[in-house]
Amino acid sequence: MMKNETLLQTVMQGAGKPQSGICTVAFSGGADSTALLLCLYQLRDALQIDLRAVHVHHGIRGAEADRDAAFCADFCAKYGIPFQCVYVDVPAFAAEKKLSPETAARLLRYEALQNAAPEGEIATAHHAGDHAETVLFHLLRGSGMKGLRGILPRSGRIIRPLLTAEKQAILAFLQENKQTFVEDSTNFTAESSRNRIRSDIMPLLLRENPAAIRHITQTAELLAEDEAYLTAQAEKAYRMCLDLQSGGLSGIGSYPRPIRMRVYRLALERKLSVHIDPAFEQLRAIDDAVCSGSGTVNLSAGVYARADRGILYMQEDAVPEQKPVYMQIGENRCASGRICRAVLHEGDAVSQNLHTADTKATLDFDKIIGRPYFRPRRPDDRITLPARGFSTLLKKCVQAAVPVPERQTLCTLYDDLGCIWCERVGIAARVKPDLNSRRILTLSVSAAEIQTTKKE
């Protein structure tokens, strides 16, 4: 007989409930993820899910991390749940990308989960306490309504079935099922701001009002509904105001301020080649310029918003057009400064290459139009990937596939008709190899950048 019906009902009634099909649990071995995996195991027939689990070993905490991985493997073996353990090197990645250990771990963890579970949904064990802590974290940072939504129950393939469950219910479920779990010692350190919110601030709030977590998460849910509505209205306003010829936004000043502020964010995201996360003061300055009819706001080095006679433009300083770096067979230095090796396979090697090569970097050489060349990406570059029947902004493909710190150094290859390959994204459908291909081009990029000597 299944125990603790309350937690099971929470999952069945929640917005993060798994849909039928493959469901992979991000399994750390801690109380929350252990409860989630056990709960979904008990509900697997009712939910009609193919349950799996992935444990990410971060390369930190030494023997403690090895213990966690072993616990997860033993748990899944006991219940017959397919299990993967993926190893990543957080310290090395953090040092290379100049990131905090927490940020590096999060980026690598989600990338590892996506790669290990390419199909279906990925369930994480965020609960109501995590939700409330995230709201407070964003409140202290001065975030707007988008940040104050906290954690969403669904985000792409990521689902959070326990998001409305409080910690007491999770621990009670484990106790009633006589299920053990492991503890991560880093959760109790004061090095992370989130840990300080959890250990110092939340207990004070709960002492003041035992229902604090429930009230905070309820408020976040209401804000999420409001934000979704306002964002939809901003999308409509953006389309109505966009001048396709000039790229500016005309008439945006006539909309209510909450819509205008969201339109500014949309414009920054879609009109620039670099990522800008504007502060509230910068958005307010843009709004002042729009409402007054003219003005310029510096957003970052070489990036600014300019209002001219009521029309808003998001602009970057003009960069001298770089001459194309024409591709040659062998080693090429891309515009990003990295090495791309181009290998041409002919004759008998073609058939074997078609079956074994990474198709994201394998092209039919004879389908290339003109002389291929490397150059930096532009905001309006588009590509039609083989799995799609329509073209997509290359910028959006990169945002979906590549972490922010790695985007600026990607190699991209073009021919006379446009982009035919982007590192980490893939090839254009029109150069995809097939059984009639006679010459196959494969591309591979070195991890290290070329060191250049600056002229004095």
Protein Blocks (a to p, Z undefined) as FASTA:
>chain_A
ZZhkllmmmmmmpmklccedjdddddehpaklmmmmmmmmmmmmmnopacddddddehia
ilmmmmmmmmmmmmmmmnopacddddddfklmmmmnopafklmmmmmmmmmmmmmmmghj
dddfbdfklmmmmmmmmmmnopafklmnopafbghjbccfklmpcfklmmmmmmmnopac
dddfklmpckbmklmmmmmmmmmmmmmpmklmmmmmmmmmmmmmmmmmmmmmmmmmmmmm
pcfknopaehklmpcfklmmmmmmmmmmmmpcbdcdddfklmmmmmmmmmnopacddfbg
hiacddeehiacdddddddddddddddehjdddfkopacdddddehjlmmmmmmmmcfkl
cccfklpgcjdddddddfkbccddfkbcbdcdfklmmmmmpcfklmmmcccdddfkbcfb
dehibpcfklgccfkbfbdcdddddfbdcdddddZZ
